[in-house]
Amino acid sequence: MGIKLPSGKELPCEPGKPLLEQVGKDRRYLVARVGDRLVDLFRPVDCTEPVEILTFEHPDGKHTFWHTSAHILAQAVKELFPQAKLTIGPPIETGFYYDFFVGDYTFTPEDLERIEQRAREIIKRDLPVSRQEMSREEAIALFRELDEPFKVELLQEMEEDTVSVYRQGDFVDLCRGPHLPSTGYVKAFKVLHSSAAYWRGDERGPVLQRIYGVSFPKKKQLDEYLAFLEEAKRRDHRVLGKQLELFTFSQKVGPGLVLWLPKGAFIRKKLEDFLYEEHVKRGYELVYTPHVGRAVLWQTSGHLDFYRENMYPAMKLENEEYFVKPMNCPFHIQIYQTRLHSYRDLPVRLAEFGTVYRYERSGVLHGLTRVRGFTQDDAHIFARPDQVEDEIVGVLDMALHILRTFGFEDFDVYISTRPEKFVGEPEMWDLATQALIRAAERAGLAYEIEEGEGAFYGPKIDIVIRDALGRPWQCSTVQFDFNLPEKFNLVYRDADGRDKRPVMIHRALLGSIERFFGVLIEHYAGNFPLWLAPVQVAVLPISEKFLDYARQVADRLKQAGLRVDLDDREERVGYKIRDHETRKVPYMLIVGQREQESGTVAVRRHGQGDLGAMTLDAFLEKIQQEVARRE
């Protein structure tokens, strides 16, 4: 077996010799994939499996780079704050973090600057990184001696007899690895911010200080990333939601429960109207279901056994327990069961904009993208096995059409297959999985298979969209369910007169309307397309003398079905323009002496500026075409 370099060149592999000595000290080389596992470059290999050298451009290379950076961060903290206790410090999708227990102390901005400077000093030391394997008992003794109780707790719960620790200089950490050969591989390092966290996410546990950071092999990459963060900050839906008066939260109502303000509610209504039209076109029947259900419903579905910690506590009524719904599916099943369906009736497609409630930890709540009460564009399809593939194709076609209408064109598709523990027959799993694969191929979608990542009750296909900044958001999901049809004894009468079990498909296209709305705000940077904008046109008279003409213009636009704001404030027109730019109103029509005499309007487009004078008829034609196209 040889060693494959990133360039594609292959080197002979020498058994028992460290990889670093075989491939050279090119600091673009970060870690090796040996067979199906990742291995530090400073470790020897036996050359019985394929070896591939990975760089920062490879996800596993980036993961290793940020993992070592987390250790550099932890070493910096321990050098400056010896009393700090280490907990965990993983790489994440956009960098890394490390959690520390520092008692009642809270890291200050000045502390973070000192920590970043010390981390850069550790990088300059170019400390070699080494790996040591030892018995679990030896590791417990080591970390007790180092006075690291959280590491001891982790070790005591491990089942492995042998564990590994990594060292760089005087710093030592419990870690599976892999890591970079030395700290000097990191060239650009930035501490981003800190926050509170709970040990193991348990609100009853010790409060920790979490420090986030990011690092790169080149300073230019860090500069580009920091510019990206600034743009993301400018697009933050929580800030824009307040600025544009779209939604709010109230502590009196409760965290994670959204209050939609008039403008936000209007956009949501337009969004739902569009979804409603698409559902009707594609043969869905709209239903409504209650917000609460008896305990027996959730017992039958299995939610009380497997999902109860995410449900709100029970309400007692006439000695019975009721729960607010975390999902809509059991209700749709009850609707399906109101009569016996023939094979000719299938598929039955039931859809609902159903509001559900889930008890999310307060620490994970985040604006609209993580809430406790949200509305799903939820649907359940009950189909015969021979209908399944066409149904999936139809769902994917619908999902892509809707997502593209909102301006998303970049998709990642993942198909999750049967896990080790599952319900249903393997033959049905195979049929469903192959249907997902063929449907994705018929839709022209590239996809990745995630082996064994399906839920215990069925395989699924997920569509991940990428917003204007390239950030991924899991959106549409199509999920087979072999569990609930059994639990609720779902049947249809087949052509042979026998009762058969239908295939049940869960389907959400936007997922959560609240979450999708938050994504839309950031994707558009608050500049909603004309068809969604709550105010499409602002009419701005230059002075009070032209207010009557401005009213005539506004009335004409309103009669044409447009949403208009007549700005009759006694302010200078420059102020009004700046104000409506801030409110991100798509069009402004300025009217004064010249426009009144010629029967025209001076048109401005948000973000573009002056478009010149137009007749009102010409402007109406332009804007109505733009609305119709949903640009």
Legacy VTK file of the C-alpha trace (Angstrom):
# vtk DataFile Version 3.0
C-alpha trace
ASCII
DATASET POLYDATA
POINTS 631 float
0.000 0.000 0.000
1.231 3.498 -0.865
0.770 6.993 0.531
-1.470 9.261 -1.530
-0.580 12.965 -1.365
-3.130 15.772 -1.913
-1.596 16.388 -5.350
-2.516 12.842 -6.366
1.084 11.673 -6.333
1.775 8.368 -4.554
4.777 7.590 -2.357
5.900 4.158 -1.218
4.941 3.386 2.386
7.649 2.229 4.828
6.199 0.094 7.673
6.958 1.266 11.207
8.207 4.698 10.132
6.349 7.892 11.210
4.377 9.393 8.352
5.943 12.799 8.919
9.352 11.374 8.030
7.940 9.770 4.891
5.996 12.691 3.403
8.262 15.555 4.487
7.577 18.546 6.704
5.215 20.355 4.360
2.925 22.175 6.780
0.013 21.923 4.407
-0.123 18.231 5.400
-2.161 17.984 8.599
-3.395 14.448 9.226
-3.653 11.058 7.515
-6.585 8.825 6.738
-5.426 5.238 7.180
-8.134 2.865 6.021
-11.267 4.273 7.663
-9.608 6.047 10.607
-7.672 9.289 11.100
-4.070 9.072 12.325
-1.583 11.706 13.540
1.252 12.342 11.087
3.840 11.817 13.848
2.709 8.209 14.349
4.120 5.210 12.465
1.891 3.040 10.235
2.141 -0.623 9.241
1.320 0.099 5.553
-1.321 -2.671 5.356
-4.091 -0.156 4.523
-4.382 2.753 2.074
-2.908 6.014 3.444
-4.153 9.437 2.317
-2.651 12.747 3.474
-5.212 15.472 4.165
-4.970 19.286 4.116
-7.079 22.095 5.557
-9.271 21.965 2.445
-10.498 18.502 3.475
-13.203 18.472 6.216
-11.183 16.014 8.314
-8.064 18.131 7.910
-9.968 21.214 9.028
-11.445 19.231 11.946
-7.929 18.230 13.080
-6.616 21.792 12.678
-9.380 23.199 14.870
-9.059 20.367 17.383
-5.415 21.254 18.026
-6.394 24.939 18.137
-8.851 24.118 20.942
-5.939 22.579 22.882
-3.850 25.701 22.246
-6.722 27.790 23.637
-6.956 25.553 26.705
-3.206 25.748 27.294
-3.365 29.540 27.103
-6.158 29.639 29.681
-4.320 27.251 32.042
-1.155 29.347 31.833
-3.031 32.552 32.651
-5.638 31.069 35.001
-4.070 28.011 36.690
-7.181 27.573 38.853
-9.373 26.945 35.766
-10.540 23.353 35.383
-10.649 21.692 31.960
-13.872 20.085 30.708
-14.297 19.543 26.952
-13.084 21.397 23.853
-14.290 20.102 20.510
-13.935 21.421 16.978
-17.256 22.595 15.564
-18.487 23.520 12.099
-17.113 27.057 12.251
-14.066 26.747 14.513
-13.822 25.403 18.043
-14.601 26.096 21.672
-13.374 24.981 25.082
-15.388 24.917 28.303
-13.723 25.841 31.615
-14.919 25.776 35.196
-13.704 28.934 36.917
-16.132 29.099 39.835
-18.073 32.335 40.007
-15.599 34.179 37.792
-16.614 35.404 34.344
-14.016 36.012 31.641
-13.874 39.693 30.681
-13.139 41.133 27.212
-9.690 42.052 28.547
-9.168 38.420 29.628
-10.083 37.199 26.150
-7.507 39.556 24.605
-4.825 38.219 26.966
-5.839 34.623 26.201
-5.615 35.263 22.459
-2.164 36.849 22.858
-0.947 33.917 24.969
-2.309 31.447 22.389
-0.271 33.219 19.709
2.821 32.906 21.909
2.186 29.142 22.261
1.903 28.915 18.471
5.244 30.698 18.083
6.863 28.203 20.466
6.060 25.543 17.848
5.581 22.954 20.598
5.661 19.356 19.348
2.441 17.434 19.976
2.698 13.868 21.257
0.249 11.068 21.962
0.464 8.622 24.856
-1.722 5.577 25.467
-2.280 4.408 29.026
-4.730 2.377 31.039
-7.872 4.070 32.214
-6.702 3.686 35.836
-3.387 5.373 35.017
-5.218 8.235 33.334
-7.518 8.679 36.354
-4.454 8.883 38.606
-2.799 11.389 36.246
-5.765 13.761 36.125
-6.357 13.472 39.858
-2.753 14.565 40.345
-3.374 17.453 37.924
-6.526 18.367 39.890
-8.829 18.034 36.869
-12.048 16.592 38.365
-14.104 16.865 35.167
-11.580 14.743 33.279
-11.672 12.192 36.111
-15.469 12.078 35.891
-15.310 11.419 32.139
-12.722 8.671 32.620
-14.725 6.962 35.339
-17.669 6.619 32.975
-15.655 5.270 30.040
-15.831 1.590 29.149
-12.460 1.448 27.373
-9.538 -0.170 29.197
-7.007 1.945 27.274
-7.261 5.689 26.644
-5.026 8.325 25.077
-3.718 11.683 26.247
-2.068 14.391 24.177
0.736 16.670 25.327
2.183 19.938 24.033
4.796 21.430 26.299
3.524 21.285 29.881
-0.101 20.976 28.770
-1.790 17.577 28.834
-5.366 16.663 27.912
-7.497 13.559 27.681
-8.267 13.168 23.974
-8.820 10.591 21.237
-7.155 12.861 18.674
-5.857 13.129 16.066
-3.830 16.339 16.239
-1.341 18.403 14.265
2.361 17.583 14.627
3.056 20.884 16.433
1.389 24.114 17.544
3.324 26.063 14.898
1.122 24.699 12.119
-1.498 27.266 13.178
-0.741 30.634 11.576
-3.831 32.759 12.285
-5.717 32.487 15.595
-8.650 34.496 16.900
-10.674 34.340 20.130
-14.210 35.281 19.128
-16.323 35.520 22.270
-17.338 33.725 25.446
-20.610 32.584 26.951
-21.972 30.565 29.834
-22.608 26.847 29.428
-23.668 23.947 31.623
-21.592 20.858 32.270
-23.029 18.249 29.916
-25.879 20.630 29.028
-27.612 19.997 32.366
-29.051 23.169 33.901
-28.635 21.585 37.321
-24.899 21.075 36.767
-21.926 23.399 37.265
-21.885 26.612 35.258
-18.943 26.759 32.851
-17.322 29.502 30.789
-17.214 28.620 27.088
-14.652 30.391 24.900
-15.128 30.256 21.124
-12.315 30.651 18.636
-11.320 30.117 15.033
-7.981 29.557 13.314
-6.530 29.179 9.825
-3.293 28.260 8.052
-3.136 31.765 6.511
-3.897 35.243 7.846
-5.817 36.065 4.657
-8.271 33.257 5.448
-8.840 34.697 8.924
-9.410 38.195 7.501
-11.962 36.803 5.058
-13.700 34.908 7.850
-13.890 37.969 10.108
-15.396 39.938 7.201
-17.913 37.109 6.816
-18.782 37.404 10.521
-19.356 41.140 10.139
-21.709 40.526 7.227
-23.512 37.809 9.203
-23.859 40.256 12.098
-25.343 42.848 9.726
-27.878 40.249 8.588
-28.745 38.952 12.080
-32.487 38.274 11.967
-32.881 39.213 15.639
-31.560 42.717 14.952
-33.406 43.146 11.652
-36.592 41.710 13.141
-36.618 44.514 15.684
-35.513 47.206 13.215
-38.168 46.233 10.647
-40.868 45.587 13.288
-41.459 41.961 12.282
-41.598 39.992 15.542
-40.806 40.182 19.233
-40.612 38.105 22.401
-42.002 38.826 25.858
-40.749 37.421 29.137
-44.312 37.621 30.417
-45.426 35.309 27.607
-42.374 33.080 27.946
-39.007 32.547 26.256
-39.052 30.922 22.844
-42.684 31.883 22.155
-42.960 34.277 19.219
-45.201 37.345 19.026
-45.715 38.268 15.355
-45.990 42.009 14.788
-48.282 43.271 11.984
-45.583 43.533 9.310
-44.091 40.157 10.149
-47.547 38.598 10.319
-48.325 39.995 6.877
-45.191 38.448 5.353
-45.989 35.152 7.053
-49.526 35.244 5.642
-48.209 35.825 2.099
-45.779 32.954 2.584
-48.535 30.640 3.816
-50.879 31.692 0.987
-48.204 30.695 -1.518
-47.708 27.343 0.227
-51.470 26.776 0.345
-51.785 27.345 -3.412
-48.963 24.877 -4.108
-50.492 22.220 -1.865
-53.892 22.467 -3.505
-52.313 22.275 -6.975
-50.550 19.059 -6.001
-53.489 17.166 -4.565
-53.091 17.785 -0.830
-56.114 18.140 1.426
-55.781 20.770 4.144
-56.773 19.861 7.699
-56.745 21.512 11.116
-56.071 19.714 14.381
-56.186 20.663 18.096
-53.220 21.936 20.053
-53.698 19.364 22.809
-54.467 15.660 22.961
-55.221 13.031 25.611
-52.360 11.077 27.125
-53.621 7.861 25.498
-52.884 9.322 22.039
-49.259 10.052 22.953
-48.966 6.704 24.722
-50.045 4.872 21.594
-47.709 6.904 19.378
-44.788 6.248 21.729
-44.060 9.900 22.438
-44.576 9.500 26.174
-42.018 6.701 26.258
-39.355 8.201 24.010
-40.004 11.946 23.711
-41.465 13.019 27.041
-38.485 15.155 28.124
-39.121 17.377 25.093
-42.844 17.739 25.868
-44.486 20.249 28.143
-45.879 18.829 31.404
-49.331 17.295 31.411
-52.518 19.273 32.126
-55.161 17.601 34.283
-58.799 17.735 33.234
-61.510 15.546 34.789
-58.858 13.125 36.089
-57.300 12.751 32.642
-53.967 14.013 31.389
-53.688 16.158 28.275
-50.479 17.249 26.548
-49.858 20.123 24.158
-48.728 18.517 20.926
-45.028 18.230 20.035
-45.974 16.804 16.622
-48.962 16.664 14.292
-48.684 13.094 13.001
-50.956 11.283 15.532
-53.764 13.735 14.728
-53.435 13.160 10.979
-53.576 9.432 11.623
-56.878 9.913 13.454
-58.220 11.785 10.431
-57.078 8.992 8.093
-58.868 6.475 10.303
-62.255 8.202 10.139
-63.190 5.782 7.362
-61.912 2.660 5.655
-59.915 3.573 2.558
-59.872 1.552 -0.632
-56.686 1.025 -2.637
-58.301 3.390 -5.180
-58.379 6.199 -2.573
-54.641 6.144 -2.069
-52.500 8.154 -1.908
-54.145 10.277 0.785
-52.175 13.490 1.329
-53.092 15.427 4.487
-51.401 18.794 5.095
-51.550 21.323 7.895
-49.774 24.445 9.038
-49.739 22.937 12.512
-48.328 24.719 15.545
-46.426 22.429 17.919
-44.714 22.986 21.264
-41.450 21.491 22.434
-39.588 22.148 25.638
-36.202 23.404 24.473
-33.540 24.257 27.035
-33.306 28.015 27.547
-29.607 27.957 26.655
-30.277 26.799 23.079
-33.064 29.273 22.247
-31.989 31.619 19.451
-34.371 34.161 17.934
-36.710 32.514 15.430
-34.326 29.700 14.536
-34.715 27.846 17.869
-38.025 28.384 19.645
-40.455 26.472 21.859
-43.609 27.052 19.848
-43.449 26.819 16.060
-45.575 26.036 13.030
-44.658 23.212 10.661
-45.733 23.041 7.033
-46.514 19.472 7.894
-47.991 16.761 5.694
-48.479 13.011 5.890
-48.923 10.795 2.871
-50.594 7.396 3.146
-49.737 5.376 0.057
-49.559 1.906 -1.432
-46.025 0.473 -1.820
-46.250 0.780 -5.619
-46.995 4.527 -5.292
-44.096 5.410 -3.021
-41.463 6.400 -5.576
-43.763 8.707 -7.534
-44.882 10.325 -4.274
-41.278 11.045 -3.263
-40.550 12.486 -6.712
-43.588 14.742 -6.330
-42.481 15.905 -2.885
-38.959 16.685 -4.075
-40.279 18.563 -7.097
-42.555 20.602 -4.856
-39.776 21.290 -2.345
-37.326 22.481 -4.997
-39.943 24.691 -6.660
-40.824 26.363 -3.364
-37.226 26.816 -2.225
-36.203 28.248 -5.592
-39.123 30.672 -5.465
-37.588 32.057 -2.273
-34.235 32.431 -4.006
-32.378 29.297 -2.896
-30.441 27.450 -5.594
-27.657 25.653 -3.723
-28.759 22.325 -2.210
-27.066 19.446 -0.398
-29.083 16.226 -0.253
-28.565 13.414 2.277
-30.221 9.990 2.336
-30.133 8.231 5.722
-30.370 4.443 5.761
-31.347 1.663 8.183
-29.678 1.824 11.632
-28.731 -1.221 13.701
-31.959 -1.051 15.717
-35.066 -0.615 13.617
-38.736 -1.526 13.352
-40.430 -2.990 10.299
-39.305 -5.542 7.769
-35.883 -5.218 6.084
-37.623 -5.653 2.713
-39.729 -2.525 3.348
-36.618 -0.593 4.395
-34.870 -1.608 1.191
-37.901 -0.658 -0.910
-38.173 2.734 0.808
-34.448 3.480 0.611
-34.270 2.582 -3.076
-37.339 4.749 -3.685
-35.531 7.697 -2.066
-32.423 7.103 -4.170
-34.335 6.758 -7.457
-36.474 9.798 -6.645
-33.364 11.922 -5.980
-31.848 10.737 -9.256
-35.058 11.436 -11.177
-35.058 14.938 -9.670
-31.483 15.426 -10.889
-30.141 15.845 -7.348
-26.655 14.817 -6.293
-26.837 13.114 -2.903
-24.760 11.546 -0.170
-25.652 8.319 1.594
-25.455 8.480 5.386
-25.215 4.804 6.295
-27.110 3.793 9.422
-28.246 7.369 10.176
-31.959 6.813 9.600
-34.395 6.966 12.523
-35.389 3.604 14.021
-38.764 3.893 12.299
-37.668 4.574 8.700
-35.148 5.990 6.189
-35.266 9.642 5.185
-34.026 12.219 2.722
-33.003 15.719 3.835
-32.479 18.826 1.722
-29.988 21.333 3.150
-30.124 24.812 1.624
-27.294 27.338 1.576
-28.098 30.995 2.135
-26.534 34.090 0.592
-23.485 33.667 2.849
-23.112 29.987 2.009
-24.283 28.811 5.431
-26.136 25.472 5.510
-29.672 25.170 6.883
-31.469 21.843 7.116
-34.837 22.447 5.541
-36.994 19.897 3.711
-37.359 16.379 5.107
-39.091 13.308 3.730
-39.275 10.524 6.325
-40.701 7.022 6.002
-42.453 5.628 9.064
-42.940 1.894 9.591
-43.700 2.386 13.290
-46.890 4.455 13.595
-48.890 2.464 10.997
-48.295 -0.602 13.193
-49.012 1.157 16.475
-52.295 2.627 15.185
-53.165 -0.408 13.030
-53.524 1.580 9.799
-55.054 -0.317 6.865
-56.561 0.074 3.433
-58.738 -2.427 1.531
-56.740 -3.801 -1.412
-58.050 -5.037 -4.785
-58.082 -8.627 -3.467
-60.463 -7.612 -0.685
-57.830 -7.943 2.036
-56.703 -5.254 4.454
-53.144 -4.103 3.819
-50.822 -1.770 5.700
-50.243 1.598 3.927
-46.822 3.204 3.738
-46.756 6.396 5.827
-44.522 9.292 4.789
-43.851 12.342 6.973
-43.036 15.440 4.940
-42.089 19.036 5.772
-40.805 21.427 3.100
-39.810 24.501 5.085
-39.630 22.605 8.369
-40.561 25.327 10.834
-42.132 28.490 9.434
-40.527 30.483 12.257
-37.074 29.084 11.564
-37.451 29.490 7.810
-38.609 33.079 8.322
-35.441 33.771 10.329
-33.339 32.230 7.552
-35.184 34.344 4.952
-34.496 37.564 6.858
-30.772 36.788 6.899
-30.731 35.485 3.319
-32.365 38.696 2.072
-30.590 40.903 4.669
-34.101 42.195 5.391
-34.651 43.208 1.759
-37.745 41.133 1.109
-38.688 40.637 -2.533
-41.540 42.788 -3.744
-44.212 40.071 -3.528
-43.441 39.494 0.182
-42.676 43.053 1.319
-45.300 44.360 3.797
-44.951 47.842 2.277
-44.174 47.719 -1.435
-44.216 51.417 -2.274
-43.736 54.599 -0.252
-45.097 57.813 -1.773
-43.075 60.855 -0.639
-44.382 64.368 -1.399
-41.587 66.958 -1.446
-43.760 69.356 0.535
-47.323 69.789 1.769
-48.217 71.610 -1.471
-48.051 68.324 -3.354
-49.871 66.203 -0.768
-53.097 66.030 -2.788
-51.248 64.710 -5.837
-49.377 62.248 -3.597
-52.756 61.001 -2.283
-54.011 60.487 -5.847
-50.890 58.445 -6.659
-51.228 56.386 -3.459
-54.951 55.743 -4.054
-54.301 54.598 -7.626
-51.648 52.147 -6.427
-53.907 50.823 -3.671
-56.747 50.284 -6.142
-54.306 48.186 -8.189
-53.786 45.958 -5.143
-50.410 47.274 -4.018
-49.378 47.906 -0.422
-48.614 51.598 -0.084
-47.380 53.982 2.620
-48.150 57.662 2.051
-45.525 59.590 4.011
-47.239 62.868 4.838
-44.882 63.826 7.676
-43.605 67.387 7.773
-40.014 66.318 7.183
-37.489 67.090 4.457
-37.681 64.621 1.581
-34.026 63.608 2.122
-34.891 62.489 5.643
-37.896 60.527 4.362
-35.768 58.766 1.741
-33.160 57.759 4.327
-35.883 56.553 6.680
-37.564 54.361 4.078
-34.159 53.036 2.982
-33.632 51.954 6.586
-37.057 50.308 6.571
-36.027 48.572 3.325
-39.170 49.593 1.398
-38.617 48.293 -2.181
-39.862 51.378 -4.087
-40.154 55.076 -3.280
-42.067 57.512 -5.466
-41.062 61.142 -4.983
-43.591 63.708 -6.189
-43.146 67.473 -6.500
-43.921 70.337 -8.885
-42.479 68.680 -11.999
-44.178 65.315 -11.342
-47.520 66.943 -10.570
-47.477 68.991 -13.780
-46.412 66.082 -15.994
-48.505 63.388 -14.247
-45.398 61.304 -13.508
-43.521 59.971 -10.488
-39.783 59.957 -9.729
-38.912 56.340 -8.928
-36.258 55.142 -6.478
-35.400 51.452 -5.865
-34.096 50.404 -2.476
-30.375 49.765 -2.668
-30.172 51.002 -6.279
-31.161 54.654 -6.098
-32.844 56.844 -8.715
-34.504 55.023 -11.657
-35.793 58.220 -13.258
-39.267 59.565 -13.989
-42.118 57.295 -15.146
-45.765 57.648 -15.868
-47.899 55.995 -13.216
-49.160 53.491 -15.807
-45.599 52.505 -16.744
-44.625 52.115 -13.083
-47.725 50.021 -12.379
-46.974 47.694 -15.285
-43.372 47.274 -14.127
-44.225 46.563 -10.508
-47.137 44.222 -11.248
-44.930 42.114 -13.509
-42.319 41.932 -10.757
-44.950 40.803 -8.232
-46.352 38.192 -10.614
-42.900 36.728 -11.258
-42.148 36.545 -7.520
-38.636 37.781 -8.265
LINES 1 632
631 0 1 2 3 4 5 6 7 8 9 10 11 12 13 14 15 16 17 18 19 20 21 22 23 24 25 26 27 28 29 30 31 32 33 34 35 36 37 38 39 40 41 42 43 44 45 46 47 48 49 50 51 52 53 54 55 56 57 58 59 60 61 62 63 64 65 66 67 68 69 70 71 72 73 74 75 76 77 78 79 80 81 82 83 84 85 86 87 88 89 90 91 92 93 94 95 96 97 98 99 100 101 102 103 104 105 106 107 108 109 110 111 112 113 114 115 116 117 118 119 120 121 122 123 124 125 126 127 128 129 130 131 132 133 134 135 136 137 138 139 140 141 142 143 144 145 146 147 148 149 150 151 152 153 154 155 156 157 158 159 160 161 162 163 164 165 166 167 168 169 170 171 172 173 174 175 176 177 178 179 180 181 182 183 184 185 186 187 188 189 190 191 192 193 194 195 196 197 198 199 200 201 202 203 204 205 206 207 208 209 210 211 212 213 214 215 216 217 218 219 220 221 222 223 224 225 226 227 228 229 230 231 232 233 234 235 236 237 238 239 240 241 242 243 244 245 246 247 248 249 250 251 252 253 254 255 256 257 258 259 260 261 262 263 264 265 266 267 268 269 270 271 272 273 274 275 276 277 278 279 280 281 282 283 284 285 286 287 288 289 290 291 292 293 294 295 296 297 298 299 300 301 302 303 304 305 306 307 308 309 310 311 312 313 314 315 316 317 318 319 320 321 322 323 324 325 326 327 328 329 330 331 332 333 334 335 336 337 338 339 340 341 342 343 344 345 346 347 348 349 350 351 352 353 354 355 356 357 358 359 360 361 362 363 364 365 366 367 368 369 370 371 372 373 374 375 376 377 378 379 380 381 382 383 384 385 386 387 388 389 390 391 392 393 394 395 396 397 398 399 400 401 402 403 404 405 406 407 408 409 410 411 412 413 414 415 416 417 418 419 420 421 422 423 424 425 426 427 428 429 430 431 432 433 434 435 436 437 438 439 440 441 442 443 444 445 446 447 448 449 450 451 452 453 454 455 456 457 458 459 460 461 462 463 464 465 466 467 468 469 470 471 472 473 474 475 476 477 478 479 480 481 482 483 484 485 486 487 488 489 490 491 492 493 494 495 496 497 498 499 500 501 502 503 504 505 506 507 508 509 510 511 512 513 514 515 516 517 518 519 520 521 522 523 524 525 526 527 528 529 530 531 532 533 534 535 536 537 538 539 540 541 542 543 544 545 546 547 548 549 550 551 552 553 554 555 556 557 558 559 560 561 562 563 564 565 566 567 568 569 570 571 572 573 574 575 576 577 578 579 580 581 582 583 584 585 586 587 588 589 590 591 592 593 594 595 596 597 598 599 600 601 602 603 604 605 606 607 608 609 610 611 612 613 614 615 616 617 618 619 620 621 622 623 624 625 626 627 628 629 630
